[in-house]
Amino acid sequence: MTHGFLKGMAAGAVMGIGAYMVMNPMSEKDKKKIAKSTTKVFTAMGNVADNLVDMYKNKMD
């Protein structure tokens, strides 16, 4: 169940960013800023997912 939720969140984020870029053209500088912040967001989401999996495994033990 958790994996589907995380995949949905990631897909929604990617689609939202894509729609934003289509609707609002931007400079290369802005694109680089967004790419950097997007990387940080996905890293944070991965860390949260890892923590949830660890908590679930520890609860099951």
Buried (B, 14 or more C-beta within 10 A) or exposed (E): EEEEEBEEEBEEBEEEBEEEEEEEEEEEEEEEEBEEEEEEEEEEBEEEBEEEEEEEEEEEE
